[in-house]
């Protein structure tokens, strides 16, 4: 489950409301713990069950298919992760399609603290054929009914820290901002996470 929650908007065209829920499966095709290497494939489906005023219930939902890979370096003190995916709607008249490719590198600074940075690239390969000229598609939270986003590219960077007090617990924070002139809907954002492994 990679998306849910409540959206608070400062944009007069987008109401506050519930986000759609995205669920899916991921399968590890390679898991080599000795060499610190992994690869997986998967998909998610964005169920159109969120608030309509928040543009979360358009069409019949959308799919996201992806592949991920990772490699450990420097005797476990550094890691590289990459993910490539394609997002496409069930109704291309009201939502666009896009590719996403992201990379992340982290480096251990102390026994429990890691510094990290990452890049994420979005490319819109088709617009909503029956949409309106919004000029923005909604990056990873929305898929707005824009008919003029084909060919747009967005590149963002994040910088942050991870704290891992034990093998099964980690907490992180990162600040993300656009690097391209085209920003779609992002000005900047802070991401936080808390992970428990069992």
N, C-alpha and C positions, 0 to 999 in steps of 0.2 A: 504494500500500500504506500504509494509515493506522493499522493496529493490528497488533501482534504483540508478542512478548517474553515475559518471565517475571514472574509476579505473586508478590509476597511479601506475605503477609497476617498481621496481628496479631489477626484475628478468629477465635475458636475454631470458628466454623461454616464458615469458608472456608479451604481448604487452600492452601498454596503450589502453584504449578503454571504450566503454559504457557497463555498467552492464545490465544484464537482469532485467526485471521488475517483481516483485512478488506481486500479488494481491490476496485478499481473503476475507473471512467473519468470524466474531466472534459473538457468541451468548451467552449472559449472562444467565446461568441456575439458578444462585442464586445471588441476590443483596440485602443484608440486611444492609442498611445504619445505623440502630440503633446500631447493634452489630459490625459494621465494617468488614463485611464478604462478600466475593464474589467468584464466580466460573464461568468459561466459557469454551466453547469448540469452535474450529474453524479449518479452513484450509486455506492454501495459495497455489497458483499455480505459479511457476516460469516460466514465458513465455520466450522461447528461442529467444529473439529478440536483445540480446546484441552483442558485437563484437566477431567474431570468434577467432581472435588472442588473445583475453583476456579470452578464454575458457568460454564464456557466452552463446553460442548457440549450445550446445551439445544435440544430441538426440531430443526428443519431449518435453523437459521441465521436471519439477519435482514437486511433491506435498509434502506438509508438513502438517500433521494433528497434533493437539495439544489440550491439556487441561491446564487451568491455575486456580490457586486459591490464595486467599489472605486473611489475617487476620490483624486487627488493635489491638495493645496492648498498655498498659500503658496510658490509657485515651487518645489515639490518638497520643501519642508522639513517637510511634514505629509501624512499619509495617513489615509483612513478606509476600513475594510473591514467588510462585513456578510455574514452567511450565514444562510439560513433552510432548515431541513430537517425531514423526517418520517422517523421510524424505525418500522418495522413488521416483525414476525416472520412466518415461514412457518407457524408453529403458535401461534395466539393463546391456546391453552389453557395454555401453559407460559411465555410471555413477554408483556410489555406493549408498548404502542405509545406513542410520545411525539413531541412537536414540540420543536425547538431553534432558538433565534434568538440569534445572537451578533453583537457589535459590537466593533471595535477601532480606537483612534486612536493614532497615534504622532507624535512631534515631534522633529525633529533638534535636538540640543543643541550638537554640535560637528560637524566634517567627517565623523566616523566613528561618533558615538554618538547613539542615539535613546532617548528615554523613551517608554514605552507604557503604556496601560491599556485594559481591555476589560470588557464585561459579557456574561454568557451566561445565557440563560433557558431552563429546561426545563419543559415542561408534559406531564403524563401524561394522555392522553385515554382509555386503556382499560387495564385490568388483565389479568393472566393468568387466564382464566376457570376453569382447573382448578388454580390455584396455592394457596398457603397465606398466612395473614395476617402477612407480614413487615413491612409498613409502609414498606419501602424498595425501590426498583427497581434501583439500581446505577448511576445517572447515565450516564456515557459508557463505562465500562469493563465493566460487567456488564449483563445484563438478567435479573434474578432472577425466580423464579416467584412473584411477589407478586400476591395477588388483591385487595388493598386500597389501590392507589395512584392510582386514577382521580381526577382533579381536583387532584392535588398539583402545586405549583409550587416551583421552586428557582431562585434568582437568585444567581450568583456574580460576583465581580470579580477581575481579575488586574491586578497592577502589575509593571512590569519594565523592562528595558533591552535594547537591541540594539546590537551592535558590528559595523560593516561596514568591515573594513580595505580591501576592494577591491570592484569591481562584481560579482564572482562568488562572494564569500564573505561569510557573516554568521553571527554567534553570538548567542544570546539566552538570557535567564533571566527567569522571571516567577514571582511568588507569587500563588496563587489561594486565595480564601476565600469562604465563603457570606455573603450579605447577608440572607437570609430566615431565619425561625425554623425552617422545615422545611429540613433539611440533606441528606436522603437519605443517602448514604454518605460524603459529604465533610466532613472537619473542616478541612483545608487541604492544599495540595500545592505543590511546586516543580516547574516545568517548565523544561527546558533544550532547546535545539535548536542544530543545526549544519547549515548549508545551503551546498552547492556548486552553482553554476550553470555550465552549459557550452553 
